[in-house]
C-alpha cells in the first residue's frame, strides 16, 4: 500500500509511521508538508501507477497550499492519473462535512487526533495495534 500524508505537522507524520509500519505488510509512506508539493508530485508522476498513492491523508490548514486548494486542483489532474487514490481528510479544524461532498475522491472525514481504529479503517485492515 502506498500512502501519502499531506500535513504540515511533523509529529503527525511520525505518528502515522509508528502506527502503520508494524501492521501493514509493506507500507510505502510519502510525506508532504503542504498541498503544493503533493500536487506537484502527483502531476509529475501521473503515469506511474507504481508510485502513485492508494490513499491520501489530507490536512486542511497548511501553509503554501491548504487542503481546500489541494482538493480543487486535484479534481483537475485526477482524470489524467493512472491510479485514483482515495482521500481522507484528517483535520483539527471544524469543517462542514457537506463541503467535502464536492470532491468525489474524498472518502471520509476524521478529526484529529486520529484514533488507532480510524487509521486501521482508512487503510482497510482489521489488524490490531500492539
C-alpha positions in Angstrom: 0.0 0.0 0.0 1.2 3.5 -0.9 0.0 6.2 1.5 0.6 9.9 1.1 0.5 12.1 4.2 -0.2 15.8 3.5 0.1 17.7 6.7 2.4 20.5 7.9 2.9 18.9 11.4 6.0 16.7 11.5 4.7 14.8 14.6 1.6 13.7 12.7 3.8 12.1 10.0 5.7 10.3 12.7 2.5 9.2 14.4 1.2 7.6 11.2 4.5 5.9 10.5 4.8 4.4 14.0 1.2 3.1 13.8 1.3 1.7 10.2 4.7 0.1 9.8 4.0 -2.7 12.2 0.6 -3.6 10.9 1.0 -3.3 7.1 3.0 -5.8 5.1 4.9 -3.3 3.0 3.7 0.2 3.5 5.2 3.0 1.5 4.7 6.3 3.2 5.4 9.5 1.5 5.4 12.8 3.4 4.4 16.2 2.1 4.2 19.3 4.3 1.9 21.3 2.1 -0.6 20.7 -0.7 1.5 22.2 -3.4 4.4 19.8 -3.0 2.0 16.8 -3.0 0.1 18.1 -6.0 3.4 18.7 -7.9 4.4 15.1 -7.2 1.1 13.7 -8.3 1.2 15.8 -11.5 4.8 14.8 -12.4 4.1 11.1 -11.7 0.6 10.8 -13.1 1.6 8.0 -15.4 3.4 5.8 -12.9 1.0 3.5 -11.1 3.9 2.1 -9.1 4.4 5.3 -7.1 1.0 6.9 -7.1 -0.7 6.6 -3.8 -3.6 4.3 -2.9 -4.6 6.6 0.0 -4.0 10.2 0.8 -4.4 11.6 4.3 -5.1 15.3 3.9 -5.0 18.1 6.5 -6.9 21.3 5.8 -4.9 24.0 7.4 -1.4 24.2 5.9 0.9 26.9 4.6 1.7 27.5 0.9 -1.3 25.4 -0.3 -4.1 24.4 2.1 -6.2 21.3 1.8 -9.2 23.0 0.2 -7.0 24.4 -2.6 -5.3 21.0 -3.0 -8.7 19.4 -3.4 -9.8 21.9 -6.1 -6.6 21.4 -8.0 -6.6 17.6 -7.5 -10.0 17.5 -9.3 -8.3 19.0 -12.4 -5.5 16.4 -12.6 -7.0 13.2 -11.2 -8.6 12.3 -14.6 -5.0 12.2 -16.1 -3.7 9.9 -13.4 -3.3 6.1 -14.0 -4.4 5.4 -10.4 -7.1 7.3 -8.5 -6.3 7.5 -4.7 -8.9 7.6 -2.0 -8.6 10.8 0.0 -9.4 11.1 3.7 -9.5 14.5 5.3 -8.0 14.5 8.8 -8.0 17.9 10.5 -8.3 19.6 13.8 -10.4 22.4 12.5 -14.1 22.4 12.4 -15.5 21.9 8.9 -18.8 21.0 7.5 -18.6 17.5 6.0 -21.1 18.6 3.4 -18.3 20.9 2.0 -16.3 17.8 1.2 -19.0 16.2 -1.0 -18.0 18.4 -3.9 -14.9 16.3 -4.2 -15.8 12.8 -5.4 -12.5 11.4 -4.3 -12.9 12.3 -0.6 -14.0 9.1 1.0 -14.1 10.3 4.6 -13.5 12.9 7.2 -11.8 12.4 10.6 -11.0 14.7 13.4 -7.5 14.9 14.9 -6.1 13.2 16.8 -6.9 10.2 14.6 -7.7 7.2 16.7 -5.9 3.9 16.0 -9.1 2.2 14.9 -9.9 5.1 12.5 -6.5 4.7 10.9 -6.9 1.0 10.5 -10.3 1.6 8.9 -8.8 4.0 6.5 -6.1 1.6 5.3 -8.6 -1.2 5.1 -7.2 -3.6 7.7 -8.6 -5.1 10.9 -5.1 -5.6 12.2 -4.7 -4.8 15.9 -2.0 -2.5 17.2 0.2 -3.9 19.8 
